[in-house]
């Protein structure tokens, strides 16, 4: 079996990456639950807006919002 040596810096990067992935998954789960609640008729537009605008892991999704969607977010 091949042995590899991990430096403290490499181990730190790995741990940070795992933590960021977990946070991203949690944010996506929150967004999914909000959309499910919206589908069920609840008024969660403000919560969705806040999550999209304030969560750094969901910033990439803002580019996928249509111009109509951006206008709706501004209204909420």
C-alpha atoms as an extended CHARMM CRD file, in Angstrom:
* protein
*
        76  EXT
         1         1  UNK       CA              0.0000000000        0.0000000000        0.0000000000  PROA      1               0.0000000000
         2         2  UNK       CA              1.2900000000        3.4130000000       -0.9140000000  PROA      2               0.0000000000
         3         3  UNK       CA              1.7820000000        5.8510000000        1.9440000000  PROA      3               0.0000000000
         4         4  UNK       CA              1.2430000000        9.5650000000        1.5340000000  PROA      4               0.0000000000
         5         5  UNK       CA              2.2290000000       12.2970000000        3.9010000000  PROA      5               0.0000000000
         6         6  UNK       CA             -0.2440000000       15.0460000000        4.6550000000  PROA      6               0.0000000000
         7         7  UNK       CA              0.9530000000       18.4030000000        5.8120000000  PROA      7               0.0000000000
         8         8  UNK       CA             -1.0540000000       20.4310000000        8.2650000000  PROA      8               0.0000000000
         9         9  UNK       CA             -1.9030000000       22.9070000000        5.4980000000  PROA      9               0.0000000000
        10        10  UNK       CA             -3.2120000000       20.1550000000        3.2200000000  PROA      10              0.0000000000
        11        11  UNK       CA             -5.2920000000       18.6540000000        5.9890000000  PROA      11              0.0000000000
        12        12  UNK       CA             -6.6990000000       22.0940000000        6.8280000000  PROA      12              0.0000000000
        13        13  UNK       CA             -7.7040000000       22.6390000000        3.1810000000  PROA      13              0.0000000000
        14        14  UNK       CA             -9.4270000000       19.2550000000        3.0790000000  PROA      14              0.0000000000
        15        15  UNK       CA            -11.3760000000       19.9510000000        6.2620000000  PROA      15              0.0000000000
        16        16  UNK       CA            -12.4030000000       23.4320000000        5.0690000000  PROA      16              0.0000000000
        17        17  UNK       CA            -13.5980000000       21.9880000000        1.7760000000  PROA      17              0.0000000000
        18        18  UNK       CA            -15.6770000000       19.3250000000        3.5230000000  PROA      18              0.0000000000
        19        19  UNK       CA            -17.2430000000       21.9180000000        5.8150000000  PROA      19              0.0000000000
        20        20  UNK       CA            -18.0770000000       24.2040000000        2.8610000000  PROA      20              0.0000000000
        21        21  UNK       CA            -19.6890000000       21.3060000000        0.9880000000  PROA      21              0.0000000000
        22        22  UNK       CA            -21.7990000000       20.4620000000        4.0340000000  PROA      22              0.0000000000
        23        23  UNK       CA            -22.8960000000       24.0990000000        4.3840000000  PROA      23              0.0000000000
        24        24  UNK       CA            -23.7740000000       24.2240000000        0.6810000000  PROA      24              0.0000000000
        25        25  UNK       CA            -25.8260000000       21.0320000000        0.9660000000  PROA      25              0.0000000000
        26        26  UNK       CA            -27.6380000000       22.4460000000        3.9980000000  PROA      26              0.0000000000
        27        27  UNK       CA            -28.4370000000       25.6940000000        2.1400000000  PROA      27              0.0000000000
        28        28  UNK       CA            -29.7700000000       23.7570000000       -0.8510000000  PROA      28              0.0000000000
        29        29  UNK       CA            -31.9190000000       21.6440000000        1.4720000000  PROA      29              0.0000000000
        30        30  UNK       CA            -33.3310000000       24.7980000000        3.0920000000  PROA      30              0.0000000000
        31        31  UNK       CA            -34.1340000000       26.2400000000       -0.3300000000  PROA      31              0.0000000000
        32        32  UNK       CA            -35.7760000000       22.9830000000       -1.4010000000  PROA      32              0.0000000000
        33        33  UNK       CA            -37.9480000000       22.9580000000        1.7210000000  PROA      33              0.0000000000
        34        34  UNK       CA            -38.9810000000       26.5650000000        1.1360000000  PROA      34              0.0000000000
        35        35  UNK       CA            -40.0110000000       25.7960000000       -2.4400000000  PROA      35              0.0000000000
        36        36  UNK       CA            -42.0000000000       22.7940000000       -1.1950000000  PROA      36              0.0000000000
        37        37  UNK       CA            -43.7810000000       25.0110000000        1.3350000000  PROA      37              0.0000000000
        38        38  UNK       CA            -44.4670000000       27.5540000000       -1.4300000000  PROA      38              0.0000000000
        39        39  UNK       CA            -45.9310000000       24.8060000000       -3.6050000000  PROA      39              0.0000000000
        40        40  UNK       CA            -48.1980000000       23.8450000000       -0.7010000000  PROA      40              0.0000000000
        41        41  UNK       CA            -49.5710000000       27.4000000000       -0.6780000000  PROA      41              0.0000000000
        42        42  UNK       CA            -47.5540000000       29.0590000000        2.0760000000  PROA      42              0.0000000000
        43        43  UNK       CA            -46.3110000000       32.6030000000        1.5980000000  PROA      43              0.0000000000
        44        44  UNK       CA            -42.5460000000       32.1200000000        1.8820000000  PROA      44              0.0000000000
        45        45  UNK       CA            -41.3740000000       34.6000000000       -0.7660000000  PROA      45              0.0000000000
        46        46  UNK       CA            -39.5380000000       36.7730000000        1.7610000000  PROA      46              0.0000000000
        47        47  UNK       CA            -37.7750000000       33.7470000000        3.2620000000  PROA      47              0.0000000000
        48        48  UNK       CA            -36.6810000000       32.5590000000       -0.1940000000  PROA      48              0.0000000000
        49        49  UNK       CA            -35.4240000000       36.0450000000       -1.0470000000  PROA      49              0.0000000000
        50        50  UNK       CA            -33.4870000000       36.3210000000        2.2070000000  PROA      50              0.0000000000
        51        51  UNK       CA            -31.9370000000       32.8900000000        1.7380000000  PROA      51              0.0000000000
        52        52  UNK       CA            -30.8880000000       33.6170000000       -1.8550000000  PROA      52              0.0000000000
        53        53  UNK       CA            -29.4730000000       37.0500000000       -1.0750000000  PROA      53              0.0000000000
        54        54  UNK       CA            -27.7700000000       36.3210000000        2.2330000000  PROA      54              0.0000000000
        55        55  UNK       CA            -26.3650000000       32.8240000000        1.8530000000  PROA      55              0.0000000000
        56        56  UNK       CA            -22.9340000000       32.8810000000        0.1870000000  PROA      56              0.0000000000
        57        57  UNK       CA            -23.3650000000       29.2870000000       -0.9880000000  PROA      57              0.0000000000
        58        58  UNK       CA            -26.3890000000       30.2250000000       -3.0850000000  PROA      58              0.0000000000
        59        59  UNK       CA            -24.8900000000       33.3010000000       -4.7820000000  PROA      59              0.0000000000
        60        60  UNK       CA            -24.3070000000       31.2740000000       -7.9590000000  PROA      60              0.0000000000
        61        61  UNK       CA            -28.0520000000       30.6890000000       -8.2470000000  PROA      61              0.0000000000
        62        62  UNK       CA            -28.6950000000       34.4200000000       -8.5130000000  PROA      62              0.0000000000
        63        63  UNK       CA            -27.2990000000       34.3510000000      -12.0460000000  PROA      63              0.0000000000
        64        64  UNK       CA            -29.9880000000       31.8570000000      -13.0280000000  PROA      64              0.0000000000
        65        65  UNK       CA            -32.8500000000       34.1020000000      -11.9500000000  PROA      65              0.0000000000
        66        66  UNK       CA            -34.7430000000       35.6120000000      -14.8570000000  PROA      66              0.0000000000
        67        67  UNK       CA            -35.2940000000       39.3550000000      -15.1270000000  PROA      67              0.0000000000
        68        68  UNK       CA            -38.9310000000       38.8100000000      -14.1160000000  PROA      68              0.0000000000
        69        69  UNK       CA            -37.7410000000       36.8680000000      -11.0730000000  PROA      69              0.0000000000
        70        70  UNK       CA            -35.3110000000       39.6430000000      -10.1380000000  PROA      70              0.0000000000
        71        71  UNK       CA            -38.1520000000       42.1650000000      -10.2670000000  PROA      71              0.0000000000
        72        72  UNK       CA            -40.2790000000       39.9520000000       -8.0490000000  PROA      72              0.0000000000
        73        73  UNK       CA            -37.4490000000       39.6050000000       -5.5330000000  PROA      73              0.0000000000
        74        74  UNK       CA            -37.1040000000       43.3890000000       -5.3680000000  PROA      74              0.0000000000
        75        75  UNK       CA            -40.8230000000       43.6840000000       -4.5520000000  PROA      75              0.0000000000
        76        76  UNK       CA            -40.7200000000       41.2750000000       -1.5960000000  PROA      76              0.0000000000
